[in-house]
Amino acid sequence: MTVLVLIEPDDELSLQAVTLARSLDGEVHGISVGDAVAPVDVLHVAEVDGSYAPGAWAAAVVQLVARLSPSAVIAPGSDRGNEVLAHVAARLDLPMAANVTEVRGDEVTRQRWGGTLLEEARVHAEVKLMSAAPFAFAAAAEPTPGRVETFVQELAAADTAVRVVETVGAGTGGISLADAKVVVSGGRGVGSSEGFAILEELAALLEGVVGCSRVVTSAGWRPHADQVGQTGTKVSPDLYIACGISGATQHIAGCKGAKKLLAINDDPEATIFSHADYAVIGNLHEVVPAITAELRKARGA
């Protein structure tokens, strides 16, 4: 049997998808659009001109499915991975299981409601279409040499009708919210857009970036690009500092990948504390400057 994995260049979630594919029986084949390196047995490189177009990527996957007859097609649990796999499911008239954490034959466990609920389901299909839940699997080992094959797929005009024409950076000084090792995030408790100045100072000192909750963007205090959550950016930093954030389900869905979570809130009953590794109960406008001052003192600044 063969398992096919969608690979995006320089993408950790794709390596996590490879780990899921390796847990299934069969030779692992990868498909990438453009140059990529991945620890798979065979890597098929589709020659698609231009920028990201979900229809074109899906067409490449569908045509490779017809050639290889895989038992499963795995995609990374990224926005692109889920979008392309949804297109593939529609074209093949097959069900798709998103955010899978475990596979047992025809049965799967997958995350729902931003990871707050685990669902047991059965996939009724000869070819199982699944995306790997972000950070539910360890990234596959460093790429090992495998056979690389290129192919040119047939595209209809509709396949490239929708494509990315421009990518606008978030303006975080070269470090994106998704890639940052430290994120200092603020919620309603910050009080105003001006209140984020102390968070920006701490983030700069820790070489991190500033994030925020949905209520902050709704109030216009920070741009949507800074939002962490189910409808914002999902982050996985080494340290996530949540300041004045209550801990709503949609926000936890965005920061649950953090290795360590420090919560600062003056409400001892705040839900965020049940998810925190470290908790400080107090006024963030006093606590955050105190942390910054101690860091500067320790560094002799």
SVG drawing of the C-alpha trace seen along z (x, -y; Angstrom):
<svg xmlns="http://www.w3.org/2000/svg" viewBox="-19 -55 44 57">
<polyline fill="none" stroke="black" stroke-width="0.4" points="0.0,0.0 1.0,-3.6 0.3,-6.7 0.5,-10.1 1.5,-13.3 1.1,-16.9 4.5,-18.6 5.0,-22.4 8.6,-23.7 10.3,-24.5 7.1,-23.6 7.2,-21.9 3.5,-20.9 4.3,-19.0 6.9,-17.0 4.3,-16.3 2.0,-15.0 4.8,-12.7 4.9,-11.3 1.2,-10.5 1.8,-8.9 4.6,-6.8 2.3,-5.4 0.2,-3.9 1.1,-0.8 2.7,-1.4 5.4,-3.2 5.2,-7.0 5.1,-9.2 5.2,-13.0 3.8,-15.6 5.0,-19.1 4.4,-22.1 7.9,-23.5 11.1,-22.6 10.8,-20.8 12.8,-18.3 11.1,-15.7 11.8,-12.3 9.6,-10.3 10.4,-7.3 9.4,-9.1 8.9,-12.8 6.7,-13.8 7.3,-17.5 4.4,-19.0 5.4,-21.7 2.8,-24.4 3.7,-27.9 2.9,-31.0 1.8,-31.5 -0.4,-29.4 -3.6,-28.3 -5.7,-25.8 -7.4,-24.5 -4.1,-23.8 -2.6,-22.1 -5.7,-20.0 -5.6,-19.0 -2.0,-17.8 -3.0,-15.7 -6.0,-14.2 -4.0,-13.2 -1.3,-11.6 -4.0,-9.7 -5.3,-8.3 -1.7,-7.2 -0.7,-5.7 -4.1,-4.5 -3.0,-5.3 -4.8,-4.0 -4.7,-7.5 -3.8,-11.1 -2.4,-13.1 -2.1,-16.9 -0.5,-19.2 -2.9,-20.8 -2.2,-24.3 -4.6,-26.7 -3.3,-25.6 -3.2,-21.9 -6.8,-21.9 -7.9,-24.0 -6.2,-21.9 -7.5,-18.7 -11.0,-20.1 -10.7,-20.7 -9.4,-17.2 -12.4,-15.7 -14.8,-17.7 -13.2,-16.5 -13.1,-12.9 -16.5,-12.9 -14.9,-11.5 -15.2,-12.4 -12.4,-14.3 -11.3,-14.1 -9.6,-17.3 -7.3,-17.7 -6.6,-14.0 -4.6,-12.9 -4.8,-9.1 -5.7,-6.5 -6.9,-3.0 -7.9,-1.3 -11.1,-2.9 -11.4,-4.8 -9.9,-8.1 -9.6,-10.5 -9.7,-14.2 -9.9,-17.6 -13.0,-19.6 -13.9,-23.1 -10.3,-24.3 -8.9,-21.3 -11.2,-21.4 -13.1,-18.3 -11.9,-15.0 -14.2,-13.2 -14.1,-9.4 -15.2,-8.8 -15.1,-6.2 -14.0,-7.1 -16.1,-5.2 -13.8,-5.5 -11.3,-3.4 -9.0,-6.4 -8.9,-8.2 -8.3,-12.0 -6.9,-13.3 -5.1,-16.4 -2.8,-16.0 -3.7,-18.1 -1.0,-20.7 1.5,-19.6 -0.3,-16.3 2.7,-14.6 6.4,-15.1 8.0,-16.4 9.6,-13.6 13.4,-13.2 15.8,-15.1 15.2,-14.5 16.9,-11.4 17.7,-10.9 14.7,-9.5 13.7,-9.2 12.5,-12.5 10.2,-12.5 8.7,-15.5 5.5,-15.6 3.4,-18.1 -0.3,-17.9 -3.1,-19.0 -4.8,-22.1 -8.2,-23.7 -8.7,-27.4 -10.8,-27.1 -7.9,-25.6 -5.9,-28.8 -8.9,-31.2 -8.3,-31.7 -4.7,-32.3 -2.6,-34.4 -1.4,-37.5 0.2,-39.3 1.4,-38.5 1.5,-41.3 3.7,-40.9 2.5,-41.5 5.2,-44.2 6.7,-42.5 10.3,-43.4 11.1,-40.3 9.7,-37.8 6.2,-36.5 3.7,-35.8 3.6,-32.1 7.4,-31.7 8.2,-33.7 9.9,-31.9 8.3,-34.3 4.9,-35.9 3.6,-38.5 -0.1,-38.7 -2.7,-41.1 -6.4,-40.9 -9.2,-43.1 -7.4,-43.7 -4.7,-45.8 -7.3,-48.5 -6.4,-50.4 -4.1,-50.5 -1.7,-52.7 -1.6,-50.0 0.2,-47.7 3.4,-49.8 4.5,-47.8 3.9,-44.6 5.9,-45.8 8.8,-46.7 8.8,-43.3 8.5,-41.5 11.4,-43.5 13.6,-42.6 12.8,-38.9 13.3,-39.2 9.7,-38.2 6.5,-39.7 3.2,-41.0 -0.1,-39.2 -3.6,-39.8 -7.0,-38.3 -10.0,-38.7 -11.7,-41.3 -8.6,-43.5 -8.9,-43.5 -12.6,-44.0 -12.0,-47.1 -9.5,-48.4 -6.5,-48.4 -4.4,-46.1 -4.6,-44.9 -6.1,-41.5 -2.6,-40.2 -1.7,-40.3 -4.7,-38.1 -3.9,-34.7 -6.8,-32.3 -9.0,-30.0 -9.9,-32.8 -6.4,-34.3 -2.9,-32.9 -2.1,-29.6 1.2,-29.9 3.7,-27.4 6.4,-29.5 8.8,-28.4 7.1,-30.9 3.6,-32.5 2.9,-35.3 -0.9,-36.0 -1.6,-39.4 -5.1,-40.3 -6.6,-37.4 -9.5,-35.5 -8.9,-32.3 -11.8,-31.9 -11.9,-28.6 -11.1,-30.3 -8.0,-31.9 -6.7,-28.7 -7.1,-27.0 -4.5,-29.5 -1.9,-29.2 -2.2,-25.6 0.9,-24.7 3.1,-26.9 5.7,-24.9 5.2,-27.1 2.4,-29.5 2.7,-32.3 -0.6,-33.9 -0.9,-37.3 -4.4,-38.3 -6.0,-40.0 -9.0,-37.6 -8.0,-34.4 -10.9,-32.6 -9.8,-33.4 -10.0,-30.3 -6.6,-31.0 -5.0,-29.8 -6.3,-26.2 -4.1,-26.1 -1.1,-27.9 2.3,-26.5 3.0,-29.6 0.4,-32.0 0.7,-35.5 -2.4,-36.9 -2.1,-40.7 -2.5,-43.9 -0.7,-43.4 0.2,-47.2 2.3,-46.5 3.5,-43.0 4.7,-43.4 6.9,-46.5 8.3,-44.7 9.3,-41.7 10.9,-44.0 12.8,-45.9 14.1,-42.6 15.2,-41.4 17.1,-44.6 18.7,-44.4 19.8,-40.8 21.3,-41.7 23.0,-44.8 21.0,-47.1"/>
</svg>
